Amino acid sequence: MPPQQKPKTWIIVRDGASVKDNAIEAVAFAEAVSTMQRAIDTIGISKLGKGYKKEEFRLYFKEIREGSIIVPLFPATYGTSIDGENAFIDITGCLERLMDTLNNNPDGFPTYLDKEIEDPAARIGLLKSLLSFASSASAIEIKTSI
C-alpha cells in the first residue's frame, strides 16, 4: 500500500486564541503534539503492556494543509514488533473515541474510560493528557483516517 494510503492521525486545531489566519502559536502546537504523543504512549502501554515499544509509535509530520491548522501525524514506519496490523489504528482510535466521548457524552466518559483503560495509573496519566487538551486556548480534535 503506498504511504498516502496508510492511516494518519490528524490533529485539528480550530480558530481560537492560539490559531489565527491558518497560523498557530509554536508553543500551542508543540503542546498539542506532545500531549497527543504522551496520550498514545499511555494507551499503548495500557493495552499492550511490555509489547508496546514507544519508538515504534513515535509520530512524525511532513505536511500542513491549507484552510486551517490540520496536521497529519504518523509513525515513521507502520511495522511494529506487535502482532497484528492495526496496532496504530487501535491506539489512536482509542484516543479519538475517548476524546469524542468526553466532548459529546461527558456523563458516560468515566464508564468508557474504565472500559478502555484498565490500569488505574494509566487512566490518571491519560486524564492528565486530556486535561491539557481541554485547557488549550483553541479547540483540538483528533481523527484517524487515510
N, C-alpha and C positions, 0 to 999 in steps of 0.2 A: 504494500500500500504506500503511495507517495506521501511524503511528510505533510502536505497540505490536507490529506485525508485523515490524518490522525487527530484524535480529540485534543482540544486545548481547554484550559480553564481560563475563563475571561473574568477579569476584574473590571467592573463597570462603575465608574465614579461619576455621579451626576453633578450638574452645576450646583454650586453652593459656595460656601465661604472659601474653600480651598481650590475650587475649579471655576475658571472664568475664561471665555473665548477659547475653548479647546486647549487650555493650559492648566496644569496642576502644579501646586507648590511642591517643590522637591521633597521637603520633609513629609508632607502628607502622603505623597506617592510612596516614598521609602517605608513609611509606617504601614501603609496598606499592604504592600508586598511582603514585608517582614511578618506582619500579623498573619497573613494567609499561609506563608511557609510554616510558621510555628503551629498553626491550626492543623495543617495537613500532616505534619510530623506527629502531633499529639494523637490524631485519629489513626494514623498508620500504625503507631506503636501500640495503641489500644486494641486495634483489630487484628494485627498480625504478630504482635509480640516480638520475639527475638529475630523473626524472619524479616522484619522491616529494616531496611538499610537506608538511612537518611540520604546518603549520596546518590542513591538510585531515584530519589524523588525530589531532588533539587530542581527548582523551576528556573526557566530562562525565558527571556522575551527578546524578540527581534523586530517587532513592528508595533507601531501605534496607529490606530485607524483614525481617519478624519471624522469630524462631526461630534466628537465627544472624547472623553478620555476612556477608551476601551482598550485594554491591553491583554493580548493573549499570552498565556504562560504555559510552558510545557517542559517536561523533563528533557534532558539532553538526548537521551535515548529512551525508547519505550520498553526496552528489555530490562527485566529485573531478575533477581535470583529467586523471586517468589513464584510459586506455581500459579498458573492462571494468567490469562492475557489482560484481564480487566482490572488489575490492582489499582492503577492510576485513576481510572474512572470510578471505581468503588470508593476510593478515599475522597477524591474531590467531589463526587456526587453526594457523599455523606455530608460534607461541609455545606454544599449547596442546599440540601434538604433541611439541615439544621437551621441555616440562616433563613430559609423561606418559612419554616415553621415558626421561628422566633418573630418574624415580621408579620405573618398572616394569622397565626393562631398562638399567641403568647401563652394562653392558659394551658394549651396542650404541650408546650415546649418541655417542661420538666419530665413528663412521661416519655416523650420521644427521645430526649437526651439519655435517660436511663436505659432505654431500649437499644440505642445505637452505640453508646459508650458505657461498657460495663464497669470499668475500673474507676472508682471514685476520684483518685488522684488525677487521672486523665480528664475526667469531667471538669475538675477545677481548672486545670490548665487550659482546656478548651474554652471554658467560660471567660477566663481572662482574655483570651484572644478575641472572642466575640464582643466583650466589653470594649475593647479597643476599637473595633469596627463601629460599634454603636455610638461611641463618643467622637467619631470623626466629624469634621466640620461639613462634610458633604456625604450624601447617601451613597453607600457602597453595596453592590450586588456581586454575587459570584455565579457564573454559569459554566457548565462543562458541556462542550459540544464540538463537532467538527467545524 
